Amino acid sequence: MITPMVQFSLIQTPDKLMEAVELWEKEPEIAFDLECENNLHHYGTYITLLQVSTRTQNWIIDVLAFKTIDPLIHVLENKNVLKVLHDVSFDLRILHHQFQCRPKNLFDTQLAAMLLGKEKVGLGALLEEYFQVQKERKYQRVDWTKRPLSLGMLEYAAGDTAHLLPLKDAFEREFRQKQRERWMREEREHQEMQEFRYEEQQYLDLPGAKRCPPGERARLHVLFDERQRLAMKADKPVFFIMSNKLLLEFAKNPPRDWRLVHGVHPLVRREAQVIQQKVDDAGREEYISEEKKRLTPEEFVWTEDLAALRKSISLAAGIPGHLVMNNDQIWQFVETKSLDGFRPWQREIVLQYDLVRKIVGRKTSS
C-alpha cells in the first residue's frame, strides 16, 4: 500500500514560523528532516524545505521563502528538546554549512536500526516494516526548488517525519529487549561530539588528479575552476557544463579550438577565448602527498587480523563492521596500542579477544 495522506501545515511567513516555534519549544521531542537541492537540477547545495513533526502535528517550512530561519535554528540547537531524524550525516553537514547550525540532543533512527541489526536501514524500508506504508519513489529526485510545490511533493516531504517518533519508540523497546540501550546512548554521545562539515569537491578529489604530471595538474585546476564559474553563471550542476571524464581528458590534451568542442554546455564554446587563455597560462603545479606513519611488519599483520576479527564480531552481533571498529580506529589502535579511541561498549566487546589483549599488553610492557 502507498503511504496514506499526511495532514500538514505549510509555513511560508515569519509569523507562522514563530507560532510553530512556540509550540515546538514546549515539546519534549520533535522529528525533523530536510529536502535539498544538491547539484542535481541547479548549481550548489542548499536546503529548500525543512519538515517538523510532533506526536500530533506535521509542518513543512518553505526555507526558500525566508531570509532567516533563526527561530527554527534555536529549536534545533535546544538541548532540552530531543530531535529525531534519519541519517544525520548529510543533514548535519548542510545545516552547519548553510546556517552554522549544530543541532543538539539527537536520536538517529538509521544508527538505531544498524545497532539493532536491521538488514535494511533506509527510511522507506523501515516505514514499510513497522507501519506497512510505502514512500512514493517518483519524488526522490524531483526539483525541490520549484514553486509552487505540488500537493504530492508536500505530502511526500511531510511523510518523512510523520512516523519518526513512533519509529523511535519501537526501537527503544527493542534496545531494552536486546540489552543494547547503552550502545545507543554511547553512540549518541559520540555523535554529538563530531564536527559535521560539508566539503565541496576539489580538483584534487578527481580520480587520478594527484598522479597527473605538474603541467597537466595545473590545467586541470584551471578547468575545474572554470567549470565552477560557468555552472554558477548558468545555475546548472557542474556535470551539465562538462563531465569529469572530459575535464581530465582536456587537461591532458587541451583542444586546439575551444569553440569546436563537443559534449559540453554551450557556455564553454561561448567563452572559448577566456578558457583558452587561462589554460595557456596555467603553468605547473607540484603535488606532495602527506606521508603516513609506516607500520612495522608485525603491526601490518595486526591490521589485517583486526579486520578479520571485526568481520567475525559483526556477524556474531548482527551489526555493521564499522560500528564494531572502523578503519581509523584500527589504525589508531595498532599505532598507539590503546583503546582510547573506542566507545566503552566497543571496548567491552573487543577486549574479549586474545588479539586485542595482546596488542594492549604491548603498550603496558614497553
C-alpha angles and dihedrals in degrees: 000000000000121000109276118243112286119216113225145160118235113218118204104146133066092238093056090046092053091049091053094044090056088057095045094051089060093052121095089215141010135181122228141181137164142216121217146187101234107180090288103110102001140022117283140011120273142142117262103173135018119197125204130185135183126186091279110020142046129206136186117203113205096218092187089063093062135074088202136009095191095138090058092045088054090056093048090052093046105111091199092067117069112225117207118197139151118247107355099197103088097026094055092045095053093042090056094042095051104029105015085239122157109187116214134209100027134181111195110201091197091056089046091052091052093049089051091053099249112169094208113043101168114118093241093054092047094049089052093047097048105028104021093236128129129213120231104251093198091076097054095093102026124131104263092188093070116109131235095035116215120249089246092056092048093049089049091052093047090049090063092070103024093086101032097095094051088045090054089051091053092049092050089055090051092048089056092048093050093039091236099124090112091053091058094043093052093045090051090051090049091047091053091058095052122103108227106201125176110228121199115219112264127204092253088059091068114105110273095002094123091053095052119114112257095258094047091046091053091052090048090054091051094047092047091054092045090052089053091050094049093044090055091046092051095037088231132128112268092247088062088063099045134338122242089245092057092042091058092042093052091047089056097040111017115207115253090224119024090195089071102048118123132209094041137102114276089245089071092060092042091055094039094126094054093047092046092053094048093048091049090051095045098108119182135315123198120206122207113190121218112255115232122211109270116238122225115244089256093050091049090054088050092057090053093046092048090051089053091047090050090056091050094050091044092056093046095049095037094231132117115277095237089064091055090052129326126219093263090054091050092050093046092047093051091046098046101025085223132115093210090117092059127088114243093254090052092049091050091055101042095044088068088075127083094222093059094045089049093055092045088050091057090065092047093051096045 
